[in-house]
Amino acid sequence: MKKVVIAGGTGFIGQKLENYLVAQGYEVKILTRKPVKEHHVFWNPAEQQIDAEHCSDTQVLINLCGENLNAKRWTRKQKQLLVDSRVQTTRLLYELCQSFPNLEQYITASGITAYGFDDGKREHPESDPYGNDFLSQLVNEWEQAADLFASTCRVTKLRIAVVFEKEYGALQKMSAPVKMGIGAPLATGKQQIPWVHSTDLVRLIEFAIVNELEGTYNTNAGNVSNKELTTYIAASLNKKLWLPNIPAFVLKMVLGDMAEMVVCGAKASNEKISGKGFVFNYRSVPEVLR
């Protein structure tokens, strides 16, 4: 089986991916600032340091690095950090991988927010142009940096959808107010959310390795509106939604520029990855919530 190195492998998705790949028989190493296990390899992106000799036999390099988009309010400084944690880290990995003579494939996480925001009447294929908003341009720069690897190996760019998992990420944050009886759709509630179950996401990454995929792929199993998702969550928790929609201007007052993540949306098409033969195990939001 392939020898895989994961950058950004200590987060939730990284750990789940590591466990899945190991179960499939892959040899997996994790790049981390604080090595505590035998298969951990020291690196420090800020200081451009890596213990390269312990991963020189890498065949597949997976990059999941990136500052959490909703970790802090989007000040100018924070926006730059969001970009640098993706773009500069990718460039550093490219420089480091010059000492990986067996590298066959570079797989990078990317954003399904590449297409800008619209009324959700059509699904965006990967060939659609980037939007003009901050998130779309972040994806643009991120993927341009990934293309540096094209001179060395196959490049696979996976535009990650909103990941659904119990007690994690979007579902955790959206279910909390519903449990307290104060849940409500955001803004119009019509904004579309491309989503994927965490188990399907790690399966898809391994699918990209096995099938030697190259190019850009949306990773969403489907799309759901904010209102639909909020209603589904309430139903799964046996709660009722009493409050009216939370107005967009209130969200913008509270969140600043970050509000575009919840106020706006766009559908994404999964026809390209499905056409390669990948089958999502979870295609229904109620099924996921159950």
N, C-alpha and C positions, 0 to 999 in steps of 0.2 A: 504494500500500500504506500501511498504518497507520504512524504515527509513534509509536514505543514507547520508554518510559523504564523501565529496570530498576534498582531499588534492591536492593543486595545482589548485584550482577551480577558481582563479581570472584571469587566462589567457584566451585567445580567445576560445579555445576548452572547457575549464572548464566552462566559462560563458554560452556558447551555450548548453552544456550538462545540466547545472543547469536549464536553461529555459525550455529545452525539458522535463526533468524529472518532474519538477513542473507542467507542462501542462498535464502530464500523471497521476498526482495525488500523486506523491511521496513527502515525507517530506524530504527536503534537507537542510543540513548544510554545511558550507564551513569553512575549516581550513585556517586561515590567520593571518599574523603578525599584520595586522592593521584592526581590526574589526570595521566596520562602519554601519553594518546593524544588525537587530535583529537576523537573522539566521547565522551570522558569529560567529565563535568560535576561540578564541585566541590560537595560538601556535607559538613557535619559535624553529625550528629544531636545530639551532646553539646552543641554550642554553638548549635544550632538555626539553622544557616547553610546556604544553598543559593544557587547561581548561577542563580536562577530564570529569568532572561531567555533563557538558552540552551536551556530546555526548555518554554517557555510554549506551544508549539504541540503539546504532547503529546496524543495521542488515547487511548493505552492506557498505564496505569501498572501495572507489575508489581513487587510487593514480595516479595523473597526474604530479607529481613533476619531475623536471629535468631542469638543466641549458640549455638554448638554444644552440644547437650544432654549430650554425654559428654566435654566438654573438661576439666572439673574435677569434683572431688568436690562433691556437692550440700550445701554448707553453707547456712546461712540467707542469707548474702550472695550466694552463687552462684545460689540459687533466685530471688532478687529480680532478679538480672541477667538470668536466662533470661526472666523475665516482661517486664522493662523493655525489653530489646532487641527485643521483639516488639510489646508494647502501646504503649509510649511512642513508638517509632519510627513506628508506624502513625498515632498521633495527630498527630505532627509532620508526616507526609506529608499528612495531611488538611488541616492548616492551610496548608501550602505550596501544595497543589493549588488553592486558591482563586484563584490567579493563572494557572491553566491553563484558559482559557475553552473549549477544544476537547475537554476530557477526556470520553471516552465510556464508558470501562470501567476499573474497578480490579480487578486480579487479585491475590489474596494467597495465599501459601503458608500452610497451616495443618497441623494434626497429625492423623494417622489414629488417634492415641492418645486420641481424644475420648470413647470409650465406656466407659472403665474396663476392668477386666480380669476374665475369666471362664474357664469351662472349654472354650471354643471350640466348643460344640455348635451354635451358630447364628451366622449372619453378620449383622453390624450394618449396617442401612441408615442413610443420613444423617439420617433422621427420629428415630432413637433418642436418648434423653436423654444428657447428659454424665454421665461417671462422677464419683465423689467424690474420686479420688486427685489428686495434684499435677499430673500431666501432663494429665489431663482438664480440670481447672480452668484450667490455663494456656491450653489451646485455647479454652475458653469465653471467657476475658478477651480473647484474641487476636481471636476472631471478632466479639465485641461491638465492639471498637475498629474493625474493618473495616467494620462496619455504619454507621459515621459517614458513609461515602462514599455511602450510599444516597440521600442528599438531593441528590447531585451527579451521579451516573452509575450505570451498572450495576455491581453488586458480584458478583464470582466468587470463592468460597472453595474452594480445592483442598486437600483433606486428604491431605498427602503421605505415601505409604507408605515403607517401608524401601527405599532406592534400591540396586539391584544394578548394579554396574559393576566390571570388572576393576581390581584394584589401587586400589580406592576404598571407603571406608566399611565397611559390614557385611561384605562378602565379603573384603575385605583383612584385617580383624581376625579373622574366623573361620577363614580359610585359613592364617594364620601358624602357630598351634599345630599344626594338622593336618600342615603341611609338616615340622614338627619332630618329628612322631610323638607329640605329647602332646594331640591334639585329643580332645574329649569333649562330649557333650550337656550342657546346663546345667540344673540343677535336675531337674524331672521330664522335661524334653525335650518335653512335650506342649504347651507354650505356643505359641500361634499367632503367626505373623509375616506381616502383609499386606505384599506386596512389589510392586515395579515396576522394570522395566529403565529405565535413565537415558534411553535413546533414546525409549522410549515416553512418558516423563514430559514431555520437551520437546515431543514431537508433541502431547500432550494439551493443553499450555498454548496452543500455537498453534491447536489445534482450538477451544479456548474463545474465542479471539479471532474466528476466522472465523465461528463459529456463534453469536456474541454470547450465550454462555451466561451465565446469572444464577443465583445461589444457591450451594448447597454440594454438593461432589462428592467422593466417595472416589476415589483415583487408583490403587488397587491392581489389578494384573493377576490376582492370585490370593493364596492364603494357604498357608503351609507351616509345619509344626511345627519347633521348634528341632532335635529329633532327626533329622527327615527332612532338613533342610537340612545339618546336620553330616555326615550319612551321604552325601548327594549330593556335598558338597565333597570328602570323603575319596575317593569313587569316582572323581571327575574328576581327582584328583591321584595316583591309583593308590596310595593310602595306606590302612592299616587303623587302625581305632579300637580301641585296646587298653584304654584306661582306662574305669572306670565313670563314670557321670554325676557332675558336680561338684555337691555338695549346695548347696541354696539358702542354708543358714546360712553356708557358707564365702563365697559370693558377697556376702552382706550384710555380713559382717565386712570384706571387702576394699573393697567399693564403697559401703557405707552405703546411703542412700536411693536412690541411682542404680541399685541392683540391681534395682529394679522394672522397669527397661527390658528386662532379659534374663531375669528369673525369671518374669515375668507376660506375658500376651498376650491377644489377642482377635481374632476374625475380622472382616473388613469385607466388605461386599457392593459389587460394582462394577456392579450392574444399572442404576443410574441413568445413569451415564456411557455405558454400553454401549447403553442405550435411546435415547440421543441420536445414536447412529450411530458412536461411536468404536470402532475395532477395535485391540486390542493386538497388536503384532507378536510379542511374547514372552509366552507364557502358561504355559510349562513351565520349572520350575527347571533340570532337566537340560539343556534346550536353551540356557538362558542360560549355564550353566557351560561347555558345550561351546564 
